Amino acid sequence: MKRLKARIALARLHVGWWWHCRQWTKKSRRLQELMDARDNRFSEMTVKLERLQAIVDNIDQLRKDEGNTILIPCDNPDWDGPACFVEVTSNWTGWQPRRFTGDTLSEAIANAISQQALR
């Protein structure tokens, strides 16, 4: 009888350990999924911040000389042409406002910078 009780106790211990390990594995998997999701979101935010920094650097390049101005109005997606534009007034535009268009703000600013480089 003592042997039977010992075997039952050992079986309960084994089942309890197995159940505990299984629960820990489930929690571990979920934790890993959450950490992967966090890492993916962090990577996406890093890419967005790099794009934003590039836009700011390009704007600074357009307005670095004294007296230069750059006008960035809101997008107009209803218009048939490009949705974005910037107007630059500088010595390389003859101090006259000159409009540069693009489908995105980045593209419009890039068009202005490429024209500035040609002058």
C-alpha positions in Angstrom: 0.0 0.0 0.0 2.9 2.4 0.8 4.4 1.7 -2.6 1.1 2.5 -4.3 0.8 5.8 -2.4 4.4 6.6 -3.3 3.7 5.9 -7.0 0.6 8.0 -6.9 2.4 10.9 -5.3 5.2 10.6 -7.8 2.7 10.6 -10.7 1.0 13.7 -9.3 4.3 15.4 -8.9 5.2 14.5 -12.5 1.9 15.7 -13.9 2.1 18.9 -11.9 5.6 19.5 -13.2 4.5 18.8 -16.7 1.6 21.2 -16.4 3.8 23.9 -14.9 6.3 23.5 -17.8 3.6 23.7 -20.3 2.1 26.8 -18.9 5.5 28.5 -18.7 6.2 27.6 -22.3 2.8 29.2 -23.4 3.7 32.3 -21.4 7.2 32.3 -22.8 5.9 32.1 -26.4 3.4 35.0 -25.7 6.2 37.0 -24.2 8.4 36.4 -27.3 5.5 37.4 -29.6 5.0 40.6 -27.6 8.8 41.4 -27.7 8.8 40.7 -31.5 5.9 43.0 -32.0 7.6 45.7 -30.0 10.8 45.3 -32.0 8.9 45.6 -35.3 7.1 48.7 -34.1 10.4 50.2 -33.0 11.9 49.5 -36.4 8.9 51.2 -38.1 9.2 54.2 -35.9 12.9 54.5 -36.6 12.3 54.4 -40.3 9.7 57.1 -40.0 12.0 59.3 -37.9 14.8 58.9 -40.4 12.4 60.1 -43.2 11.3 63.0 -41.1 14.9 64.0 -40.4 15.7 63.9 -44.1 12.8 66.2 -44.8 13.9 68.6 -42.1 17.5 68.6 -43.4 16.2 69.3 -46.9 14.1 72.2 -45.7 17.1 73.6 -43.8 19.2 73.3 -46.9 16.7 75.4 -48.9 16.5 78.1 -46.3 20.1 78.2 -45.1 21.1 81.4 -46.8 19.9 84.7 -45.3 16.6 85.9 -46.5 15.5 82.6 -48.1 11.9 81.6 -47.4 10.0 78.4 -48.1 6.2 78.1 -48.0 4.7 74.7 -47.4 0.9 74.8 -47.7 -1.4 71.9 -47.0 -1.9 69.1 -49.5 -4.6 69.2 -52.1 -5.5 65.6 -53.0 -8.7 66.8 -54.9 -6.7 68.6 -57.5 -5.8 66.7 -60.7 -2.1 67.6 -60.6 0.5 66.8 -58.0 -1.0 66.9 -54.5 1.9 68.9 -52.8 4.0 71.9 -53.6 6.4 74.2 -52.0 7.2 77.8 -52.9 10.8 79.0 -52.5 12.0 82.6 -52.5 15.7 82.9 -52.7 18.6 84.6 -54.5 18.7 81.6 -56.9 15.0 82.2 -57.8 15.7 85.9 -58.4 13.8 86.7 -55.2 10.6 85.7 -56.9 8.4 82.9 -55.4 9.0 79.8 -57.4 6.7 76.7 -57.1 7.9 73.1 -57.0 5.4 70.3 -57.1 5.4 66.6 -56.3 3.1 63.8 -55.3 4.5 64.0 -51.7 6.1 66.7 -49.7 9.4 64.9 -49.9 9.2 64.8 -53.6 8.3 68.5 -53.9 11.2 69.5 -51.7 13.6 67.2 -53.6 12.5 68.9 -56.8 13.3 72.3 -55.3 16.7 71.1 -54.1 17.6 69.7 -57.5 16.8 73.0 -59.1 18.9 74.8 -56.5 21.8 72.5 -57.3 21.6 73.4 -61.0 21.9 77.1 -60.3 
